[in-house]
Amino acid sequence: MKNKYLKLETPCQEKWEQMTPNEKGSYCDLCSKNVIDFTQLNEVEISEIMKKSGNKICARITHSQLNSPLLNLETHFDVKFPKSKVAAGVILATSLTIAPTVHAEHAMVKTEFVQNSDSQLDTKEAPSTTKPNDPKIDDTIVFHGQITSEDLNKPVEHAKITFVTSQKIFKVYTSKDGTFSLEIPASLIDNDNVIRVSYYEIKEERKNKDFFGYKTRDYILTKKELQTNYSIKAEPEVLILGGIRSYSETAKPIVLSNGVEIKYKEFAKALAGEKSSCSIENKEFLFFDSKFAVAIYGKRAKDGLYILTNKTEK
């Protein structure tokens, strides 16, 4: 199995706002080429565009998208992509910071991707396939802290903090002053806990037209760190222009649906709108690269981890 990734081959210093807008993105007079706006597309749409263009194209893309894998839709079955509307802010408006909506027939799936962080990793052994017993009400740890913007040092409201395990996910949103408080069952906490901070639903207006939201970030925190008043800096997303190509790497990512492993091929078929044993209706999923995948699920997840969960209201 091979996963596809995007690579910036020829960085461009031209200004996006000085290009001529068109239905595909913008037209660059300097090099007489269309520059596709990938920031407005999801991974299925990007994958299809790259395939049709011979895996090389000029694009506007976020730093987070550039560091996130495309789902492998070029498997040994015929993929028919359903027609879809462009989802504004897909794959990342922070980092992919927007939860991009993947358009598959009869399905609504939100996707979150991430970048590496500098947190330390204590590798887990293979996880247990049994679900943990429900903890007592008072058997919890409260993870609390504050999120402020890195550039303005102002509180960030409505950022989402997600505590991730292979069996269950807990989330909370920051209040107006950027603070949050999340109760986590003590039975699910060990010494390498994965926290995702995303900013998909933030609507922040700035005079700086180059501001494109904040990067989604993952952190691996110890039990001790979870019990501190944890401060997080929201990093502005970086937009990139230039020649983009795709390349493949052999990988066997694990896919979990409500804690149960399913075949990656079936997952890809479902996203492409094909008949599949994997149902993604009313589901959302998160992707974690090797470092965080191992922290969540053990060494078997070294090639990455997709976690599908039931879609719930905020």
BAMIZA-735806 format. One record per residue (C-alpha): residue number from 0; residue in one letter; chain; y, x, z. Coordinates in Angstrom, 2 decimals. Layout:
N
@i=NUM aa=A ch=A y=Y x=X z=Z
...
END
This chain:
314
@i=0 aa=M ch=A y=0.00 x=0.00 z=0.00
@i=1 aa=K ch=A y=3.44 x=1.33 z=-0.89
@i=2 aa=N ch=A y=6.80 x=0.38 z=0.53
@i=3 aa=K ch=A y=9.99 x=0.64 z=-1.48
@i=4 aa=Y ch=A y=13.19 x=2.25 z=-0.27
@i=5 aa=L ch=A y=16.65 x=2.71 z=-1.74
@i=6 aa=K ch=A y=18.31 x=6.08 z=-2.20
@i=7 aa=L ch=A y=21.92 x=6.98 z=-2.98
@i=8 aa=E ch=A y=21.80 x=9.44 z=-5.89
@i=9 aa=T ch=A y=25.40 x=9.62 z=-7.05
@i=10 aa=P ch=A y=28.06 x=8.69 z=-4.46
@i=11 aa=C ch=A y=31.20 x=7.12 z=-5.91
@i=12 aa=Q ch=A y=34.71 x=7.59 z=-4.51
@i=13 aa=E ch=A y=36.27 x=4.74 z=-6.49
@i=14 aa=K ch=A y=37.86 x=1.85 z=-4.57
@i=15 aa=W ch=A y=36.01 x=-1.46 z=-4.73
@i=16 aa=E ch=A y=39.23 x=-3.46 z=-4.54
@i=17 aa=Q ch=A y=40.54 x=-1.63 z=-7.63
@i=18 aa=M ch=A y=37.57 x=-2.74 z=-9.75
@i=19 aa=T ch=A y=37.53 x=-5.93 z=-11.79
@i=20 aa=P ch=A y=35.55 x=-8.71 z=-10.07
@i=21 aa=N ch=A y=32.81 x=-10.45 z=-12.07
@i=22 aa=E ch=A y=29.78 x=-12.65 z=-11.37
@i=23 aa=K ch=A y=27.56 x=-9.65 z=-10.63
@i=24 aa=G ch=A y=29.98 x=-7.84 z=-8.37
@i=25 aa=S ch=A y=32.70 x=-5.78 z=-10.03
@i=26 aa=Y ch=A y=33.29 x=-3.80 z=-13.21
@i=27 aa=C ch=A y=34.25 x=-0.14 z=-12.94
@i=28 aa=D ch=A y=36.63 x=0.86 z=-15.75
@i=29 aa=L ch=A y=36.17 x=4.56 z=-15.00
@i=30 aa=C ch=A y=32.48 x=4.66 z=-15.87
@i=31 aa=S ch=A y=32.33 x=1.37 z=-17.80
@i=32 aa=K ch=A y=29.56 x=-0.07 z=-15.66
@i=33 aa=N ch=A y=28.91 x=-3.15 z=-13.58
@i=34 aa=V ch=A y=28.62 x=-2.42 z=-9.87
@i=35 aa=I ch=A y=26.28 x=-4.94 z=-8.23
@i=36 aa=D ch=A y=27.31 x=-6.17 z=-4.78
@i=37 aa=F ch=A y=24.09 x=-5.74 z=-2.78
@i=38 aa=T ch=A y=25.88 x=-6.74 z=0.42
@i=39 aa=Q ch=A y=25.63 x=-10.33 z=-0.81
@i=40 aa=L ch=A y=21.89 x=-10.21 z=-1.61
@i=41 aa=N ch=A y=18.65 x=-10.33 z=0.33
@i=42 aa=E ch=A y=15.73 x=-7.92 z=-0.04
@i=43 aa=V ch=A y=13.81 x=-10.14 z=-2.47
@i=44 aa=E ch=A y=16.80 x=-10.38 z=-4.79
@i=45 aa=I ch=A y=17.50 x=-6.64 z=-4.53
@i=46 aa=S ch=A y=13.87 x=-5.82 z=-5.27
@i=47 aa=E ch=A y=13.94 x=-7.99 z=-8.39
@i=48 aa=I ch=A y=17.20 x=-6.45 z=-9.62
@i=49 aa=M ch=A y=15.88 x=-2.92 z=-9.12
@i=50 aa=K ch=A y=12.68 x=-3.76 z=-10.98
@i=51 aa=K ch=A y=14.56 x=-5.21 z=-13.95
@i=52 aa=S ch=A y=17.00 x=-2.30 z=-14.08
@i=53 aa=G ch=A y=14.30 x=0.38 z=-14.16
@i=54 aa=N ch=A y=14.84 x=1.16 z=-10.47
@i=55 aa=K ch=A y=18.31 x=2.62 z=-11.00
@i=56 aa=I ch=A y=21.66 x=0.88 z=-10.74
@i=57 aa=C ch=A y=25.26 x=1.19 z=-9.57
@i=58 aa=A ch=A y=25.81 x=-0.83 z=-6.44
@i=59 aa=R ch=A y=27.90 x=-1.57 z=-3.40
@i=60 aa=I ch=A y=25.65 x=-1.40 z=-0.37
@i=61 aa=T ch=A y=25.82 x=-1.11 z=3.40
@i=62 aa=H ch=A y=24.61 x=1.97 z=5.24
@i=63 aa=S ch=A y=22.07 x=-0.19 z=7.01
@i=64 aa=Q ch=A y=20.62 x=-1.61 z=3.78
@i=65 aa=L ch=A y=20.28 x=1.89 z=2.42
@i=66 aa=N ch=A y=18.15 x=2.85 z=5.42
@i=67 aa=S ch=A y=15.94 x=-0.23 z=5.39
@i=68 aa=P ch=A y=12.76 x=-0.85 z=3.36
@i=69 aa=L ch=A y=12.43 x=-3.45 z=0.64
@i=70 aa=L ch=A y=9.40 x=-5.67 z=1.01
@i=71 aa=N ch=A y=6.68 x=-4.57 z=-1.38
@i=72 aa=L ch=A y=6.50 x=-7.43 z=-3.86
@i=73 aa=E ch=A y=4.78 x=-5.42 z=-6.58
@i=74 aa=T ch=A y=1.25 x=-5.95 z=-5.37
@i=75 aa=H ch=A y=-1.79 x=-6.69 z=-7.50
@i=76 aa=F ch=A y=-0.93 x=-10.36 z=-7.92
@i=77 aa=D ch=A y=1.63 x=-11.91 z=-10.21
@i=78 aa=V ch=A y=4.85 x=-12.62 z=-8.36
@i=79 aa=K ch=A y=7.07 x=-15.44 z=-9.55
@i=80 aa=F ch=A y=10.43 x=-15.33 z=-7.86
@i=81 aa=P ch=A y=11.88 x=-18.76 z=-7.10
@i=82 aa=K ch=A y=15.45 x=-19.31 z=-8.10
@i=83 aa=S ch=A y=17.74 x=-18.78 z=-5.16
@i=84 aa=K ch=A y=21.36 x=-18.89 z=-4.23
@i=85 aa=V ch=A y=23.04 x=-15.71 z=-3.15
@i=86 aa=A ch=A y=23.16 x=-15.61 z=0.63
@i=87 aa=A ch=A y=26.49 x=-14.28 z=1.79
@i=88 aa=G ch=A y=26.03 x=-11.41 z=4.19
@i=89 aa=V ch=A y=22.33 x=-10.95 z=3.61
@i=90 aa=I ch=A y=20.24 x=-8.16 z=4.94
@i=91 aa=L ch=A y=22.96 x=-6.94 z=7.11
@i=92 aa=A ch=A y=26.40 x=-7.69 z=7.91
@i=93 aa=T ch=A y=26.36 x=-5.39 z=10.80
@i=94 aa=S ch=A y=23.86 x=-3.33 z=9.68
@i=95 aa=L ch=A y=22.24 x=-5.45 z=7.67
@i=96 aa=T ch=A y=24.24 x=-7.34 z=10.28
@i=97 aa=I ch=A y=23.91 x=-10.69 z=9.11
@i=98 aa=A ch=A y=20.57 x=-12.14 z=9.31
@i=99 aa=P ch=A y=19.82 x=-12.32 z=5.64
@i=100 aa=T ch=A y=18.09 x=-15.42 z=4.62
@i=101 aa=V ch=A y=15.06 x=-14.74 z=2.47
@i=102 aa=H ch=A y=14.75 x=-17.40 z=-0.18
@i=103 aa=A ch=A y=11.12 x=-18.38 z=-0.60
@i=104 aa=E ch=A y=9.97 x=-21.75 z=-1.81
@i=105 aa=H ch=A y=9.95 x=-24.30 z=1.03
@i=106 aa=A ch=A y=10.75 x=-21.58 z=3.55
@i=107 aa=M ch=A y=13.69 x=-20.46 z=5.61
@i=108 aa=V ch=A y=13.25 x=-16.96 z=6.98
@i=109 aa=K ch=A y=15.85 x=-14.81 z=8.67
@i=110 aa=T ch=A y=15.40 x=-11.08 z=8.49
@i=111 aa=E ch=A y=16.74 x=-8.30 z=10.62
@i=112 aa=F ch=A y=16.44 x=-4.62 z=9.82
@i=113 aa=V ch=A y=17.56 x=-1.57 z=11.69
@i=114 aa=Q ch=A y=18.41 x=2.08 z=11.82
@i=115 aa=N ch=A y=17.27 x=4.85 z=14.08
@i=116 aa=S ch=A y=18.85 x=5.49 z=17.47
@i=117 aa=D ch=A y=18.82 x=8.57 z=19.67
@i=118 aa=S ch=A y=16.73 x=6.97 z=22.41
@i=119 aa=Q ch=A y=13.58 x=8.78 z=23.57
@i=120 aa=L ch=A y=10.15 x=7.37 z=22.81
@i=121 aa=D ch=A y=7.07 x=7.35 z=25.05
@i=122 aa=T ch=A y=4.21 x=6.55 z=22.67
@i=123 aa=K ch=A y=2.02 x=3.63 z=23.67
@i=124 aa=E ch=A y=-1.72 x=3.34 z=23.34
@i=125 aa=A ch=A y=-3.21 x=0.49 z=21.33
@i=126 aa=P ch=A y=-1.90 x=-2.77 z=22.76
@i=127 aa=S ch=A y=-4.05 x=-5.42 z=24.34
@i=128 aa=T ch=A y=-4.85 x=-8.41 z=22.15
@i=129 aa=T ch=A y=-4.72 x=-10.77 z=25.13
@i=130 aa=K ch=A y=-1.54 x=-12.51 z=26.12
@i=131 aa=P ch=A y=-0.08 x=-11.64 z=29.53
@i=132 aa=N ch=A y=-0.30 x=-14.20 z=32.30
@i=133 aa=D ch=A y=2.83 x=-16.24 z=32.82
@i=134 aa=P ch=A y=4.88 x=-14.44 z=35.49
@i=135 aa=K ch=A y=6.20 x=-16.20 z=38.55
@i=136 aa=I ch=A y=9.73 x=-17.52 z=38.27
@i=137 aa=D ch=A y=11.03 x=-14.87 z=40.65
@i=138 aa=D ch=A y=9.02 x=-12.08 z=38.97
@i=139 aa=T ch=A y=11.81 x=-11.08 z=36.56
@i=140 aa=I ch=A y=14.25 x=-8.32 z=35.88
@i=141 aa=V ch=A y=17.82 x=-9.14 z=34.83
@i=142 aa=F ch=A y=19.13 x=-6.93 z=32.04
@i=143 aa=H ch=A y=22.92 x=-7.09 z=31.96
@i=144 aa=G ch=A y=25.81 x=-5.17 z=30.49
@i=145 aa=Q ch=A y=28.75 x=-5.32 z=28.09
@i=146 aa=I ch=A y=29.33 x=-4.71 z=24.38
@i=147 aa=T ch=A y=32.65 x=-3.36 z=23.15
@i=148 aa=S ch=A y=33.75 x=-2.25 z=19.70
@i=149 aa=E ch=A y=33.61 x=1.49 z=19.11
@i=150 aa=D ch=A y=36.85 x=1.66 z=17.13
@i=151 aa=L ch=A y=39.03 x=-0.78 z=19.10
@i=152 aa=N ch=A y=37.30 x=-0.68 z=22.49
@i=153 aa=K ch=A y=37.55 x=-4.47 z=22.68
@i=154 aa=P ch=A y=34.85 x=-6.90 z=23.91
@i=155 aa=V ch=A y=32.54 x=-8.22 z=21.19
@i=156 aa=E ch=A y=31.75 x=-11.91 z=21.58
@i=157 aa=H ch=A y=28.58 x=-13.59 z=20.29
@i=158 aa=A ch=A y=26.61 x=-10.39 z=19.72
@i=159 aa=K ch=A y=22.88 x=-11.05 z=20.08
@i=160 aa=I ch=A y=20.74 x=-8.99 z=22.47
@i=161 aa=T ch=A y=16.99 x=-9.31 z=21.85
@i=162 aa=F ch=A y=14.21 x=-7.98 z=24.08
@i=163 aa=V ch=A y=11.19 x=-7.46 z=21.83
@i=164 aa=T ch=A y=7.47 x=-7.42 z=22.61
@i=165 aa=S ch=A y=4.53 x=-8.02 z=20.29
@i=166 aa=Q ch=A y=3.80 x=-11.33 z=22.01
@i=167 aa=K ch=A y=7.18 x=-12.77 z=22.86
@i=168 aa=I ch=A y=10.88 x=-12.30 z=22.19
@i=169 aa=F ch=A y=13.79 x=-13.04 z=24.52
@i=170 aa=K ch=A y=17.42 x=-13.24 z=23.44
@i=171 aa=V ch=A y=20.89 x=-13.89 z=24.75
@i=172 aa=Y ch=A y=24.45 x=-13.81 z=23.34
@i=173 aa=T ch=A y=27.49 x=-12.05 z=24.72
@i=174 aa=S ch=A y=30.30 x=-14.12 z=26.21
@i=175 aa=K ch=A y=33.99 x=-13.87 z=25.38
@i=176 aa=D ch=A y=34.42 x=-10.77 z=27.54
@i=177 aa=G ch=A y=31.47 x=-9.06 z=25.81
@i=178 aa=T ch=A y=29.15 x=-9.34 z=28.81
@i=179 aa=F ch=A y=25.53 x=-10.52 z=28.75
@i=180 aa=S ch=A y=22.72 x=-11.24 z=31.19
@i=181 aa=L ch=A y=19.09 x=-11.59 z=30.10
@i=182 aa=E ch=A y=16.16 x=-12.46 z=32.36
@i=183 aa=I ch=A y=12.94 x=-10.67 z=31.38
@i=184 aa=P ch=A y=9.49 x=-11.22 z=32.90
@i=185 aa=A ch=A y=8.59 x=-8.09 z=34.87
@i=186 aa=S ch=A y=5.03 x=-8.18 z=33.47
@i=187 aa=L ch=A y=6.39 x=-7.42 z=29.98
@i=188 aa=I ch=A y=8.42 x=-4.38 z=31.01
@i=189 aa=D ch=A y=7.13 x=-0.79 z=30.79
@i=190 aa=N ch=A y=8.82 x=2.55 z=30.26
@i=191 aa=D ch=A y=9.65 x=2.19 z=26.57
@i=192 aa=N ch=A y=11.21 x=-1.22 z=26.00
@i=193 aa=V ch=A y=12.75 x=-2.14 z=22.66
@i=194 aa=I ch=A y=16.11 x=-3.88 z=22.64
@i=195 aa=R ch=A y=17.81 x=-4.96 z=19.43
@i=196 aa=V ch=A y=21.55 x=-5.61 z=19.29
@i=197 aa=S ch=A y=22.73 x=-7.54 z=16.24
@i=198 aa=Y ch=A y=25.96 x=-9.15 z=15.14
@i=199 aa=Y ch=A y=24.95 x=-11.58 z=12.41
@i=200 aa=E ch=A y=26.92 x=-14.58 z=13.57
@i=201 aa=I ch=A y=30.15 x=-12.82 z=14.46
@i=202 aa=K ch=A y=33.25 x=-13.94 z=12.58
@i=203 aa=E ch=A y=35.94 x=-11.42 z=13.29
@i=204 aa=E ch=A y=39.12 x=-11.19 z=11.27
@i=205 aa=R ch=A y=40.91 x=-7.87 z=10.90
@i=206 aa=K ch=A y=43.81 x=-6.60 z=8.89
@i=207 aa=N ch=A y=41.55 x=-3.78 z=7.72
@i=208 aa=K ch=A y=39.85 x=-5.18 z=4.61
@i=209 aa=D ch=A y=37.21 x=-2.43 z=4.78
@i=210 aa=F ch=A y=35.76 x=-3.92 z=7.98
@i=211 aa=F ch=A y=32.37 x=-5.43 z=7.22
@i=212 aa=G ch=A y=30.98 x=-6.24 z=10.62
@i=213 aa=Y ch=A y=28.91 x=-4.07 z=12.94
@i=214 aa=K ch=A y=25.64 x=-2.22 z=12.55
@i=215 aa=T ch=A y=22.50 x=-3.71 z=13.99
@i=216 aa=R ch=A y=20.95 x=-1.13 z=16.32
@i=217 aa=D ch=A y=17.67 x=-0.74 z=18.18
@i=218 aa=Y ch=A y=17.33 x=1.01 z=21.52
@i=219 aa=I ch=A y=14.33 x=2.18 z=23.53
@i=220 aa=L ch=A y=15.17 x=1.76 z=27.20
@i=221 aa=T ch=A y=13.25 x=2.68 z=30.32
@i=222 aa=K ch=A y=12.64 x=0.22 z=33.12
@i=223 aa=K ch=A y=15.32 x=1.99 z=35.12
@i=224 aa=E ch=A y=17.86 x=1.63 z=32.29
@i=225 aa=L ch=A y=17.12 x=-2.09 z=32.08
@i=226 aa=Q ch=A y=18.15 x=-2.40 z=35.71
@i=227 aa=T ch=A y=21.56 x=-0.79 z=35.21
@i=228 aa=N ch=A y=24.80 x=-2.31 z=33.95
@i=229 aa=Y ch=A y=24.24 x=-1.13 z=30.38
@i=230 aa=S ch=A y=27.21 x=-0.40 z=28.10
@i=231 aa=I ch=A y=26.83 x=-0.68 z=24.32
@i=232 aa=K ch=A y=29.29 x=0.35 z=21.62
@i=233 aa=A ch=A y=29.35 x=-1.77 z=18.45
@i=234 aa=E ch=A y=29.66 x=0.57 z=15.46
@i=235 aa=P ch=A y=31.51 x=-0.73 z=12.38
@i=236 aa=E ch=A y=29.29 x=-1.04 z=9.32
@i=237 aa=V ch=A y=29.81 x=1.51 z=6.57
@i=238 aa=L ch=A y=30.04 x=0.42 z=2.93
@i=239 aa=I ch=A y=28.80 x=2.76 z=0.20
@i=240 aa=L ch=A y=29.40 x=2.79 z=-3.57
@i=241 aa=G ch=A y=27.39 x=4.74 z=-6.10
@i=242 aa=G ch=A y=24.27 x=5.13 z=-8.18
@i=243 aa=I ch=A y=21.23 x=3.73 z=-6.37
@i=244 aa=R ch=A y=17.58 x=4.19 z=-7.24
@i=245 aa=S ch=A y=14.40 x=3.01 z=-5.56
@i=246 aa=Y ch=A y=11.35 x=5.05 z=-4.65
@i=247 aa=S ch=A y=7.99 x=4.28 z=-3.09
@i=248 aa=E ch=A y=6.17 x=5.64 z=-0.07
@i=249 aa=T ch=A y=2.57 x=4.90 z=0.87
@i=250 aa=A ch=A y=2.56 x=2.89 z=4.08
@i=251 aa=K ch=A y=0.53 x=0.28 z=5.94
@i=252 aa=P ch=A y=3.00 x=-1.74 z=7.99
@i=253 aa=I ch=A y=1.58 x=-4.19 z=10.48
@i=254 aa=V ch=A y=2.61 x=-7.84 z=10.36
@i=255 aa=L ch=A y=2.40 x=-9.99 z=13.48
@i=256 aa=S ch=A y=2.77 x=-13.75 z=13.46
@i=257 aa=N ch=A y=3.21 x=-15.05 z=17.00
@i=258 aa=G ch=A y=1.26 x=-12.07 z=18.31
@i=259 aa=V ch=A y=-1.60 x=-12.23 z=15.77
@i=260 aa=E ch=A y=-2.03 x=-9.65 z=12.98
@i=261 aa=I ch=A y=-1.94 x=-10.97 z=9.42
@i=262 aa=K ch=A y=-2.37 x=-9.19 z=6.09
@i=263 aa=Y ch=A y=0.76 x=-7.61 z=4.66
@i=264 aa=K ch=A y=-0.23 x=-8.79 z=1.19
@i=265 aa=E ch=A y=-0.31 x=-12.41 z=2.35
@i=266 aa=F ch=A y=3.08 x=-11.97 z=4.00
@i=267 aa=A ch=A y=4.59 x=-10.60 z=0.78
@i=268 aa=K ch=A y=3.08 x=-13.42 z=-1.26
@i=269 aa=A ch=A y=4.53 x=-16.01 z=1.08
@i=270 aa=L ch=A y=8.02 x=-14.48 z=0.79
@i=271 aa=A ch=A y=7.72 x=-14.51 z=-3.00
@i=272 aa=G ch=A y=6.97 x=-18.24 z=-2.96
@i=273 aa=E ch=A y=3.31 x=-17.76 z=-3.85
@i=274 aa=K ch=A y=0.38 x=-19.60 z=-2.30
@i=275 aa=S ch=A y=-0.62 x=-17.66 z=0.79
@i=276 aa=S ch=A y=-2.63 x=-17.92 z=3.99
@i=277 aa=C ch=A y=0.55 x=-16.83 z=5.79
@i=278 aa=S ch=A y=2.96 x=-19.66 z=6.50
@i=279 aa=I ch=A y=6.61 x=-18.68 z=6.86
@i=280 aa=E ch=A y=8.00 x=-22.18 z=7.06
@i=281 aa=N ch=A y=10.45 x=-22.42 z=9.96
@i=282 aa=K ch=A y=9.83 x=-18.77 z=10.76
@i=283 aa=E ch=A y=12.09 x=-15.78 z=11.13
@i=284 aa=F ch=A y=11.06 x=-12.15 z=11.17
@i=285 aa=L ch=A y=12.25 x=-8.76 z=12.33
@i=286 aa=F ch=A y=11.33 x=-5.36 z=10.93
@i=287 aa=F ch=A y=11.08 x=-2.19 z=13.03
@i=288 aa=D ch=A y=10.66 x=1.32 z=11.65
@i=289 aa=S ch=A y=8.09 x=3.77 z=12.97
@i=290 aa=K ch=A y=9.74 x=4.89 z=16.19
@i=291 aa=F ch=A y=10.42 x=1.41 z=17.49
@i=292 aa=A ch=A y=7.25 x=-0.09 z=16.01
@i=293 aa=V ch=A y=5.11 x=2.35 z=18.00
@i=294 aa=A ch=A y=7.08 x=1.59 z=21.16
@i=295 aa=I ch=A y=6.34 x=-2.11 z=20.66
@i=296 aa=Y ch=A y=2.76 x=-2.07 z=19.36
@i=297 aa=G ch=A y=1.27 x=1.39 z=19.70
@i=298 aa=K ch=A y=0.32 x=4.18 z=17.29
@i=299 aa=R ch=A y=-1.26 x=1.85 z=14.75
@i=300 aa=A ch=A y=2.24 x=0.64 z=13.88
@i=301 aa=K ch=A y=3.48 x=4.09 z=12.81
@i=302 aa=D ch=A y=4.21 x=2.79 z=9.29
@i=303 aa=G ch=A y=6.43 x=-0.01 z=10.55
@i=304 aa=L ch=A y=6.12 x=-3.43 z=12.11
@i=305 aa=Y ch=A y=7.13 x=-6.94 z=11.01
@i=306 aa=I ch=A y=7.26 x=-9.59 z=13.72
@i=307 aa=L ch=A y=7.28 x=-13.26 z=12.71
@i=308 aa=T ch=A y=8.28 x=-15.83 z=15.28
@i=309 aa=N ch=A y=8.93 x=-19.53 z=15.28
@i=310 aa=K ch=A y=12.49 x=-20.33 z=14.34
@i=311 aa=T ch=A y=14.36 x=-21.69 z=17.34
@i=312 aa=E ch=A y=17.82 x=-23.03 z=17.90
@i=313 aa=K ch=A y=20.36 x=-20.70 z=19.49
END
